[in-house]
Amino acid sequence: MKRSAFKIFVLIALFCCGHSLLGQNRSDKVVDPKAKALLDKATAHFDSKNGLSADFMVLIENTRNDKKESIPGKIQLKGDKFKLSVAGVVTYFDGKTQSVFMQDANEVTISNPSAADLKDINPLLLMKSYQQGYKMKYMGARKEGGKTYDVVELYPDNLKGEYSIISITIEKESMAFHSIRMQGKGGVNTMLTVTKTDATALPDSLFVFNPSSVKGIEVVDLR
């Protein structure tokens, strides 16, 4: 459950999975400078020393049976600290200690992630992982709801992954991520849409979980 919660945020953080291009000609796909510049600016929008909060909605669509599932979530960031709330799991990271609180089970798992682990759990590191291993192309602008969005597509170098193409829309005026759509090879597509952002400063205490604040909680301490 902990890993699936992080994978949902990775859709906004972007790029931890490997993908294949599903029959397209890879030779004409390069790192488009305009596409990379847009992604750099959108990523910087989340890289706040004072704090940033974002609400999002994940839509999982199975085209094989026409089933859809919507999952709301919230991420709060400050430097290398974050708090992620999604699917009944709240993950806290204060820069050293990670606490994963599973609300339904009333259980928290506490650990001190290694440098290698941080590459998989720190949202900002995940956001920046598009800088290697991907070809990208600017696909133009589109209008929706009175706003203009730039569209970038990513084509991963790794051909063995779960998804084929990542399509990213960035609001032109604010340079913030609007939505990220991942096209699955098995007919399961996932789209994350940012519904609200707030740049209000966040206290460091927000990213620390205190087990004693929850009655009857089971603590699994892996430190």
C-alpha positions in Angstrom: 0.0 0.0 0.0 2.9 2.4 0.8 4.4 1.9 -2.7 1.0 2.3 -4.4 0.4 5.6 -2.6 3.8 6.9 -3.8 3.1 5.7 -7.3 0.0 7.8 -7.4 2.0 10.9 -6.5 4.7 9.9 -9.0 2.1 10.8 -11.7 2.4 14.4 -10.7 6.0 13.9 -9.7 6.2 12.4 -13.1 8.6 9.8 -14.2 9.7 6.8 -12.1 8.4 4.1 -14.4 9.9 2.7 -17.6 7.8 2.8 -20.7 7.7 1.7 -24.4 6.6 3.6 -27.4 4.1 1.2 -28.9 5.1 1.0 -32.5 6.2 4.6 -33.1 9.4 5.4 -34.8 11.9 6.3 -32.1 14.6 7.8 -34.3 12.9 11.1 -34.8 12.2 11.7 -31.1 14.8 13.9 -29.3 15.0 16.1 -26.3 13.1 19.1 -27.6 14.6 22.2 -25.9 11.3 23.9 -25.6 9.7 20.8 -24.0 12.5 20.5 -21.5 12.4 24.2 -20.6 8.7 23.9 -19.9 9.2 20.9 -17.6 12.0 22.6 -15.8 9.8 25.6 -15.0 6.9 23.5 -14.0 9.1 21.4 -11.7 10.5 24.6 -10.1 7.0 25.6 -9.3 6.9 22.8 -6.7 10.4 23.4 -5.4 9.5 25.8 -2.6 11.6 26.5 0.5 8.6 28.0 2.3 6.1 25.4 1.3 3.5 24.4 -1.3 0.3 22.4 -1.1 -1.5 20.8 -4.0 -4.8 18.9 -4.2 -5.1 16.4 -7.0 -7.5 13.8 -8.5 -6.3 10.5 -10.0 -8.5 8.9 -12.6 -7.7 5.3 -13.4 -9.5 4.0 -16.6 -9.5 0.4 -17.7 -10.4 0.4 -21.4 -10.8 -3.4 -21.4 -13.9 -3.4 -19.1 -14.9 0.3 -19.2 -14.3 0.7 -15.5 -13.1 4.0 -14.0 -11.9 4.9 -10.5 -11.3 8.3 -9.1 -8.9 8.8 -6.1 -8.4 12.2 -4.5 -5.1 13.2 -2.8 -3.1 16.0 -1.3 0.7 16.7 -1.3 2.4 19.3 0.9 6.1 20.1 0.2 8.8 22.2 1.8 12.4 21.7 0.6 13.2 18.0 1.0 10.2 17.5 3.4 6.8 16.3 2.3 3.4 15.0 3.5 1.4 12.9 1.1 -2.3 11.9 1.8 -3.9 9.5 -0.6 -6.1 6.4 -0.5 -6.2 6.2 3.3 -2.4 6.4 3.7 -0.6 9.4 5.0 3.1 9.6 4.5 5.3 12.0 6.4 9.0 12.8 5.7 10.9 15.4 7.7 14.1 15.2 5.8 15.4 12.2 7.8 12.6 10.0 9.1 9.7 8.6 7.1 6.4 7.6 8.8 3.7 5.8 6.8 0.4 5.9 8.6 -2.2 3.5 7.4 -5.4 4.9 8.8 -7.7 1.8 8.2 -5.2 -0.5 10.0 -4.3 2.1 12.6 -0.6 1.3 12.0 2.5 3.4 11.3 5.7 2.2 9.8 8.8 4.3 10.7 12.1 4.2 8.9 15.1 6.3 8.0 15.4 5.9 4.2 18.8 5.5 2.6 20.0 7.8 -0.2 18.9 5.2 -2.7 15.5 4.9 -1.1 15.0 8.7 -1.3 15.2 8.5 -5.1 11.9 6.5 -5.0 10.1 8.4 -2.2 11.1 12.1 -2.4 8.6 13.8 -4.8 11.1 16.5 -5.9 13.7 13.9 -6.8 11.0 12.0 -8.7 9.9 15.2 -10.5 13.4 15.8 -11.7 14.0 12.3 -13.0 12.7 13.2 -16.4 16.1 14.9 -17.0 17.6 11.5 -17.9 16.2 8.5 -19.7 13.5 10.3 -21.7 13.0 11.8 -25.1 10.5 14.6 -25.2 8.6 16.7 -27.6 6.6 19.9 -27.4 3.2 19.2 -28.9 1.7 22.7 -29.0 -0.9 24.6 -27.0 -4.5 23.9 -26.4 -7.3 25.8 -24.7 -9.6 24.5 -22.0 -12.0 26.3 -19.7 -10.8 29.7 -20.8 -7.1 28.8 -20.0 -4.2 28.0 -22.3 -2.1 24.9 -21.7 1.2 23.8 -23.3 1.4 20.0 -24.0 4.6 18.0 -23.7 4.9 14.3 -24.5 7.6 12.0 -23.0 9.0 8.9 -24.7 11.1 6.7 -22.3 14.3 5.1 -23.4 13.4 2.0 -21.3 11.1 -0.2 -23.5 10.1 -2.7 -20.8 7.8 -0.6 -18.6 4.1 -0.5 -17.9 3.3 2.7 -19.8 3.7 3.9 -23.4 3.5 7.7 -23.5 3.3 10.3 -20.8 1.4 13.4 -21.8 1.8 16.5 -19.6 -0.2 19.7 -19.7 1.2 22.9 -18.1 -0.8 26.0 -17.5 0.8 28.7 -19.7 0.3 31.6 -17.4 1.4 30.1 -14.1 3.8 27.4 -15.5 2.2 24.9 -13.1 1.4 21.3 -13.9 -2.3 20.9 -14.8 -2.6 17.2 -15.7 -0.4 14.2 -16.5 -1.8 11.3 -18.5 0.0 7.9 -18.6 -1.1 5.6 -21.4 -0.8 1.9 -20.3 0.2 -0.9 -22.6 -2.4 -3.2 -21.1 -5.3 -0.9 -21.6 -5.2 0.8 -18.2 -4.7 4.6 -18.5 -4.1 6.9 -15.5 -4.6 10.6 -15.4 -3.7 13.0 -12.6 -5.2 16.4 -12.5 -4.1 19.1 -10.1 -7.3 20.8 -8.8 -5.8 23.3 -6.4 -2.4 24.8 -5.3 -1.6 27.0 -2.3 1.8 28.6 -1.8 1.2 29.4 1.9 4.3 28.8 4.1 4.2 25.5 6.0 5.6 24.7 9.5 8.3 22.0 9.8 6.1 20.3 12.4 3.6 19.4 9.6 6.1 16.8 8.3 6.6 15.0 11.6 4.2 12.2 12.7 3.8 11.6 16.5 2.4 8.1 17.1 1.4 9.1 20.6 -1.3 11.3 19.1 -3.2 8.3 17.8 -4.9 6.1 20.4 -4.2 2.4 20.1 -1.8 2.7 17.1 0.5 -0.1 16.2 4.1 1.1 15.6 6.4 -0.8 13.3 9.9 0.8 13.8 12.4 -0.2 11.2 15.1 2.2 12.2 
